[in-house]
């Protein structure tokens, strides 16, 4: 028994030394400590939980931060994986997809991506109330998982990476503005064709 406990303790020390953290026992260290976090669904549970997790990780969340995380869209879907006869459970795949965008100075988009979480649950046709309650609970777990994955994505970013993306976005915006200005100047300097006069008989 003592040997077993020592083995478990040894593995725990080894995993912690490798940077491994059990889910829910710690948070990822974020290099970027200031974020403006918003969502299309401004008061949704996902953006609310995300703000809470980030703040508990030492991140300062405020409007006007150098970088903005915008949760553009969140979709919940489900589909039947199997159809059961009366009295038997069928399998349902639940899926949640989160589309996000990171913006920099002047609200220029720097990067965007999607995060997807999927789980399979059994749906008992003879116990609709219990099955629906289970689906609601699984959806909550999926949302927590979604938030953790979003935090993990943010923890992989460095100020240098975002500054490089910002420089590219600035260059593109300047090139687009120069092209628009040149097109406008060309249009202004091009003689306007006089309307054709039709002779009156």
C-alpha positions in Angstrom: 0.0 0.0 0.0 2.8 2.4 0.9 4.6 1.5 -2.3 1.4 2.3 -4.3 1.0 5.6 -2.6 4.6 6.5 -3.3 4.1 5.6 -6.9 1.0 7.8 -7.2 2.9 10.7 -5.5 5.9 10.2 -7.8 3.7 10.3 -10.9 1.9 13.4 -9.7 5.3 15.2 -9.2 6.5 14.0 -12.6 3.4 15.2 -14.4 3.4 18.6 -12.6 7.0 19.0 -13.5 6.1 18.5 -17.2 3.5 21.3 -16.9 0.5 18.9 -16.8 -2.5 20.1 -14.9 -5.7 18.2 -14.0 -8.8 19.7 -15.4 -10.3 22.2 -12.9 -7.2 22.2 -10.7 -5.4 25.1 -12.3 -5.4 27.6 -15.1 -3.1 28.2 -18.0 -0.6 31.1 -17.7 -1.4 33.8 -20.3 1.4 35.9 -21.6 -1.1 38.6 -22.6 -2.6 40.1 -19.5 -5.1 42.6 -21.0 -8.1 41.7 -23.1 -11.3 43.3 -24.2 -13.8 40.3 -24.3 -17.2 40.7 -26.0 -19.7 38.5 -27.9 -22.5 38.8 -30.3 -24.6 37.4 -27.5 -23.4 40.0 -25.0 -25.0 38.4 -21.9 -24.6 34.8 -22.9 -23.3 32.1 -20.5 -20.2 31.4 -22.6 -18.8 34.9 -22.7 -19.7 35.3 -19.0 -17.8 32.2 -18.0 -14.9 33.1 -20.2 -14.5 36.5 -18.5 -14.6 34.8 -15.1 -12.0 32.2 -16.0 -9.7 34.8 -17.5 -10.0 37.2 -14.6 -9.3 34.3 -12.1 -6.1 33.7 -14.2 -4.9 37.2 -13.5 -6.1 38.8 -16.8 -7.4 42.3 -16.8 -10.7 42.5 -18.8 -11.8 46.0 -19.9 -13.1 47.9 -22.9 -10.3 49.5 -24.9 -7.7 46.9 -24.1 -4.9 46.5 -26.8 -6.4 43.3 -28.1 -10.1 42.3 -28.4 -11.5 38.8 -28.4 -14.9 38.8 -30.1 -17.1 35.6 -29.9 -18.8 36.1 -33.2 -21.1 33.0 -33.2 -22.0 30.0 -31.1 -24.2 27.2 -32.5 -25.6 24.2 -30.7 -26.7 21.2 -32.9 -27.6 17.6 -32.4 -28.2 14.6 -34.6 -29.3 11.0 -34.2 -26.5 8.5 -34.5 -28.9 5.5 -34.0 -32.6 4.9 -34.0 -34.0 2.6 -31.3 -37.1 0.6 -31.2 -39.7 1.2 -28.5 -38.3 0.8 -25.0 -34.6 1.2 -26.0 -32.3 4.2 -25.9 -30.9 5.9 -29.0 -27.6 7.7 -29.3 -27.5 11.4 -29.9 -24.5 13.4 -30.9 -24.4 16.9 -29.3 -22.2 19.5 -30.9 -21.3 23.1 -30.0 -19.2 25.3 -32.4 -17.7 28.6 -31.3 -16.5 31.1 -33.9 -14.1 33.8 -32.6 -12.0 36.7 -33.9 -9.1 38.5 -32.4 -8.9 42.2 -33.2 -6.0 44.6 -32.7 -5.6 48.4 -33.0 -8.3 50.2 -35.0 -10.4 47.1 -34.7 -8.4 45.4 -37.4 -8.9 41.6 -37.5 -5.7 39.7 -36.7 -6.9 36.1 -36.7 -10.0 34.0 -36.4 -10.9 30.4 -35.9 -13.5 27.9 -34.7 -13.6 25.6 -31.7 -15.9 22.6 -31.6 -16.9 20.3 -28.8 -18.8 17.1 -29.3 -20.3 14.5 -27.0 -22.6 11.5 -27.4 -25.5 10.8 -25.0 -28.1 8.2 -24.8 -31.7 9.3 -25.2 -34.4 7.1 -23.5 -37.8 7.4 -25.2 -39.4 6.0 -22.1 -37.9 8.6 -19.8 -38.1 11.9 -21.7 -37.8 14.1 -18.6 -34.6 12.3 -17.4 -33.1 12.3 -20.9 -33.8 16.0 -21.4 -32.2 16.8 -18.0 -29.1 14.7 -19.0 -28.8 16.7 -22.2 -29.0 20.0 -20.4 -26.3 18.8 -18.0 -24.1 17.6 -20.8 -24.5 21.0 -22.6 -23.3 22.7 -19.5 -20.2 20.5 -19.3 -19.6 21.1 -23.0 -19.7 24.9 -22.4 -17.1 24.6 -19.7 -15.0 22.5 -22.0 -15.4 25.1 -24.7 -14.3 27.9 -22.4 -11.2 25.9 -21.3 -10.2 25.3 -24.9 -10.6 29.0 -25.6 -8.4 29.9 -22.7 -5.9 27.3 -24.0 -5.9 29.0 -27.4 -5.2 32.4 -25.8 -2.4 31.0 -23.6 -0.6 29.9 -26.8 -0.4 33.5 -28.0 2.5 35.8 -27.3 2.8 39.6 -27.6 5.3 39.1 -30.4 2.9 37.0 -32.4 0.1 39.4 -32.1 2.4 42.4 -32.9 3.5 40.6 -36.1 -0.1 40.0 -37.1 -0.9 43.7 -36.2 1.9 44.9 -38.5 0.5 42.7 -41.4 -3.0 44.1 -40.7 -1.7 47.6 -40.7 0.2 47.1 -44.0 -2.9 45.6 -45.6 -5.1 48.4 -44.4 -2.6 51.0 -45.7 -2.4 49.2 -49.1 -6.2 49.1 -49.3 -6.5 52.8 -48.4 -3.8 53.7 -51.0 -5.6 51.7 -53.7 -8.9 53.3 -52.9 -7.3 56.8 -53.0 -5.6 56.1 -56.3 -8.9 54.8 -57.8 -10.7 57.9 -56.5 -8.1 60.3 -58.0 -8.2 58.4 -61.3 -12.0 58.8 -61.4 -11.8 62.5 -60.5 -9.2 63.2 -63.2 -11.0 61.3 -65.9 -12.9 63.7 -68.2 -16.6 63.1 -68.0 -18.2 62.2 -71.3 -20.8 64.7 -72.4 -24.2 63.4 -73.0 -25.0 62.7 -76.7 -27.4 65.3 -78.1 -30.0 63.8 -80.3 -30.9 66.2 -83.2 -34.5 67.3 -83.3 -36.2 66.9 -86.7 
